[in-house]
Amino acid sequence: MPQTTYISSLRQVIQPLTGFTLLTLISVIYPSAGMAQLPNIEESQPTDASGGNVAQARQEAPYTLGGGDQVAVTVFNLPQYSGEFQVLANGTLNLPVAGDVSVEGMTLEEASNAIAAKYQSAQIIRNPTVSVKLLQARPLNIEIAGEVARPGSYTLNLQETGGLPTVTQALEVAGGVRLSADLRDARVRRSPRSGSGEVVSIDLKQLLQTGATGNNIKLRDGDTIVIPAAESINPAVTSQIADASFYADEAESVNVAVAGEVFRPGSHAVSGETRTGQAGRTGGTGGSRDRVPPTVTRAIQVAGGIRPTANVREVLVRRPTRNGSFQTIRVDLFKLLRQGDTSQDVVLQEGDKIFVPNAQEVTPTELTTLANANFAPNTIQVSVVGEVNNPGPVEVKPNTPLNKALLAAGGVDQQRAHEETVTLVRLNRNGTISQRQYPLNYARGINEQTNPPLRNNDVIIVGRDTLAGISDTLGTALEPLSRFFSIFNFVDIFRD
């Protein structure tokens, strides 16, 4: 016979009895019938959008009591023994008549049984029925270590977190995870006093990608969260982390080092940008403003832009981790330019080192593409001297061919210039100077052999033709004589 039917029939037979006698009789015949069903403050197992169980979801252990918890103790039909109590620092409850009862590390059900046993062993109440309800949980002391912005010890107020905090809520309190984190292998180490002391593995990457909350478990007092460093970095995953609500959003700027084929190599402070009208980040509350974190292309811009000889297909980002090791991220910015692969524009964090290598060969098509990139310098400066209409410094776009720079200087002097060849003088990165002559042809496209792309600080020399050279030589030689005749003519005026 079912338990509820059995009790109902029994009550009809012994209804004239008093409430306390009835309770005692039921407890003797069916001891567990009078025990209240204790509430479980944990959520049920999560489900996905289709209603099925989330992969890797787990049933969490019930809450365990400790010093600072506020509880309501109810002794059935005996209000004088019931009331609200606080678990003392030593883990005990001081109850009427019964005195101190240790409940440290007990679940609510275990605490109910312990209090009932205390009253019965002291022969205060015969077969008491006791229930314990959690009114207000104590603040939680947790440790957070690994790839987070501010590792250390934290005290979490449950009123501020809306109940027992989850892993992601705790990570936000610690400033968020860093881009070097391995979200697939985050771990929560349970304190022996609040659980079994087990280590629980959680996959926060699944939370970002599918919205599955099964691994975003609730924390207990004394828990330790460890976020390890990833062994390898996928640029696409880095972008997902940067969009998460528990990402360690950097301050106004990060300090990074940029080396290689950029115009101003060295250490730079790189700031993000603010965009308007965008939704909030994943897992956040949304908003009308959001920050775009600093990225590789932004760092190259701050470093003066790429040089024409840069190999943007093999840019390297070297990233330090909390354990002292380094991660290497390979970035192909040409995919960003040609295919729109924004994941290649890796988000940066404090201490990153960026290296832009030298290209062995760059095709004219690639030069044109790179010159129009937002991480190329807006202009470079070259000097055009000699027989041109406007000699001096000229600002042109990166990778501008030699003949266009001559046009920017007003073109060659048609009467004096030697139009067959011009000379290009270049200061190389190793400190040497190279000099080479090129045929002048305004109709040629960009070509390394006949119409090379220019680099910053190049000097173009347009020489004089033979006739202009002879004329200038004669002018120099006859200059003293012309002065003499000028003086003679001046004296001859007074003779008249």
Summary of the structure (lengths in Angstrom):
residues: 496
radius of gyration: 40.5
end to end distance: 153.7
largest distance: 161.2
contacts: 1498
relative contact order: 0.07
helix: 28%
strand: 29%
